[in-house]
Amino acid sequence: MSQNSFGYILNRRPFRESSFLVDIFTQDHGRICCVARPAKKRGKVVKGNLEPFRYLNVQWIGKGDVQTLTEADERGRHTIPPSEMMLGLYLNELLLLLTRQHVVMPELFSAYKYTLHKLGDPMINRHIMMRFEMYLLTNLGFPLEHYQEIDAQASFFFSVDEGISLATDDNIHFQNKPQNKHLISGELLLALQDIQNMQESQWKALRQFLDHVFALLAPRTINARKLLMLD
């Protein structure tokens, strides 16, 4: 039985002769992996459509972790300047490393689509990247924007196992800081409630925090991040 959805190609790699393995982030089925056998000139799967940042109507058949792509119809594409291309690849790598297959995340899909659209703006605001990263954290079960009634003078730890927890006087100092945890201030957590009016110093603190958090969550180094100048 075939299934279909709108989606984006996150990654493509060779697989047996003229075939490819493609990772696709779909609106209705989450992230999926398919074998694609594109036609050379005409067909329902054309190699040129298996590129990142093209909005596709995809159809596939099969079960399990690897299925068969039967159609990839381009419905639009995002024009991203070469100078911002690495930002798009960073988004794709985050999704590949941190999301699980077949987990439906329509709000994250919409946020991804919107962020790609903004990357094509020559007046790009790098804050849009952090907004997407926060959407991703929320979908992973770590919503930073839900901490309202807290002390702005307090400090907190983030960990993969516990999420956000209060930092005590005994462990807040560097020499006693627990492993695999990163500090975040109560001031920043409160500022995230009114993110549109955050100060530049708070955006910089959020950038540093997000980099540490994704380093904790990712199963390996995020290669695209090493090549970016994000601040």
C-alpha positions in Angstrom: 0.0 0.0 0.0 1.4 3.4 -1.0 1.7 6.4 1.2 2.2 10.0 0.3 3.0 13.4 1.9 4.7 16.7 1.3 8.3 16.6 2.3 11.9 17.7 1.9 15.0 15.7 1.1 17.4 16.0 4.0 20.2 13.8 2.7 21.0 11.6 -0.4 23.8 9.0 -0.7 24.6 6.4 -3.3 23.2 2.9 -2.9 23.7 0.0 -5.4 24.5 1.0 -8.9 22.2 3.9 -9.9 20.1 4.0 -6.8 20.2 6.2 -3.8 19.2 6.2 -0.1 17.3 9.3 0.7 16.2 10.7 4.1 13.0 12.6 3.8 11.3 14.9 6.3 7.6 14.6 5.7 4.7 16.6 7.0 2.4 13.6 7.7 4.8 10.8 8.5 7.8 12.4 10.1 11.3 11.4 8.9 11.5 8.4 6.6 14.3 6.6 4.6 13.7 5.4 1.1 15.5 3.7 -1.7 15.2 5.9 -4.9 15.8 4.7 -8.4 15.6 7.9 -10.4 15.0 7.8 -14.2 17.6 9.4 -16.4 15.3 11.8 -18.2 11.6 11.3 -17.5 9.8 9.5 -14.8 8.0 9.9 -11.4 11.4 10.1 -9.6 13.9 12.4 -11.3 17.4 12.7 -9.9 17.2 16.5 -10.0 14.3 16.5 -7.6 16.3 14.6 -5.0 18.1 17.7 -3.8 17.7 19.6 -0.5 15.4 22.6 -0.1 12.8 21.5 -2.7 9.3 21.2 -1.6 8.1 17.8 -2.9 5.0 15.7 -3.0 6.5 12.3 -2.3 4.9 8.8 -2.6 6.4 5.6 -1.4 5.6 1.9 -0.7 6.9 -0.7 1.7 7.3 -1.2 5.4 10.1 -1.0 8.0 12.9 1.4 8.2 13.8 1.5 4.5 11.0 1.8 1.9 10.8 2.5 -1.8 10.3 6.0 -3.2 7.9 5.8 -6.2 7.2 9.5 -6.9 8.9 12.9 -6.1 7.0 15.7 -7.7 8.5 19.2 -7.1 5.9 21.8 -5.9 8.4 24.6 -5.2 11.9 25.3 -4.1 13.6 27.7 -1.7 16.2 30.0 -3.2 18.9 30.1 -0.6 22.0 32.3 -1.3 25.3 30.4 -1.4 26.5 32.4 1.6 23.6 30.9 3.7 23.6 27.4 2.2 25.5 26.0 5.2 22.7 27.2 7.5 20.3 25.1 5.6 22.6 22.1 5.8 22.9 22.6 9.5 19.1 22.4 9.8 19.1 19.2 7.9 21.8 17.7 10.0 20.0 18.5 13.2 16.9 16.8 11.9 18.9 13.7 10.8 20.7 13.4 14.1 18.0 14.3 16.6 14.7 13.0 15.3 13.5 9.4 15.1 12.0 7.9 12.0 8.2 7.7 11.7 7.5 10.3 14.5 5.0 12.8 13.1 5.9 16.4 14.0 3.8 18.7 11.8 4.6 21.9 13.8 8.3 21.2 13.5 7.8 20.6 9.7 6.1 24.0 9.4 8.9 25.7 11.4 11.4 24.1 9.1 9.6 25.2 6.0 9.3 28.8 7.3 13.0 28.9 8.3 14.1 27.8 4.9 11.9 30.6 3.4 13.7 33.1 5.7 17.1 31.9 4.7 16.4 33.2 1.2 16.0 36.7 2.5 19.1 38.8 1.9 18.4 40.6 5.2 18.4 37.3 7.1 18.1 37.5 10.9 20.2 34.8 12.5 17.7 34.7 15.3 15.4 32.7 13.1 17.8 29.8 13.4 17.6 29.8 17.2 13.8 30.0 17.0 13.9 26.8 14.9 16.3 25.1 17.3 13.9 25.9 20.2 11.0 24.4 18.2 13.2 21.3 17.8 14.0 21.1 21.5 10.3 21.4 22.3 9.5 18.5 19.9 12.3 16.5 21.6 10.6 17.0 25.0 12.6 20.0 26.3 10.4 23.1 26.0 12.5 26.0 27.3 9.6 28.5 27.0 7.4 26.9 29.6 9.3 28.1 32.7 7.4 31.2 33.9 7.2 31.4 37.7 10.9 31.2 38.4 13.5 33.4 40.1 15.4 35.5 37.6 18.4 35.4 39.9 18.5 31.6 40.1 20.6 29.3 37.9 19.5 26.0 36.4 21.0 23.0 34.8 20.0 21.3 31.5 20.6 17.6 31.2 19.3 14.9 28.8 17.9 12.9 31.6 16.3 15.6 33.7 15.7 18.5 31.3 15.7 21.8 33.3 16.5 21.5 37.1 17.5 24.0 39.7 21.2 24.4 40.3 22.1 24.4 44.0 24.9 26.3 45.7 26.8 23.0 46.1 27.0 22.1 42.4 26.8 25.5 40.6 30.6 26.1 40.9 32.7 24.8 38.0 34.7 22.3 40.0 31.5 20.7 41.3 29.5 21.0 38.2 27.9 17.6 37.2 29.0 16.0 34.0 26.7 16.2 31.0 24.9 19.2 32.3 25.0 22.9 31.2 24.0 26.0 33.1 21.2 28.4 32.0 20.1 31.4 34.0 16.7 32.1 35.3 16.9 35.5 33.6 17.3 33.8 30.2 14.4 31.4 30.8 12.2 34.3 31.7 13.3 36.3 28.7 12.2 33.5 26.4 8.6 34.2 27.4 8.9 37.4 25.4 11.4 36.4 22.8 10.5 39.2 20.4 11.9 41.7 22.8 15.0 39.9 24.0 18.2 41.9 24.3 21.3 41.1 22.1 23.2 39.8 25.2 20.4 37.4 25.9 20.4 36.1 22.3 24.2 35.5 22.6 23.6 33.6 25.8 20.9 31.5 24.1 23.3 30.7 21.2 25.9 29.4 23.6 23.4 27.4 25.5 21.9 25.8 22.4 25.4 24.8 21.1 26.1 23.0 24.4 22.7 21.4 24.5 22.9 20.0 21.0 26.4 18.7 21.7 24.9 16.8 24.6 21.9 15.5 22.5 23.6 14.6 19.2 25.1 11.1 18.9 28.1 12.5 17.0 29.7 15.9 16.1 27.4 18.2 14.1 29.7 18.7 11.1 27.9 21.7 9.6 28.0 23.5 12.9 31.8 23.5 12.9 31.8 25.4 9.6 29.3 28.1 10.7 30.0 31.4 12.2 26.9 31.7 14.4 26.7 34.2 17.2 
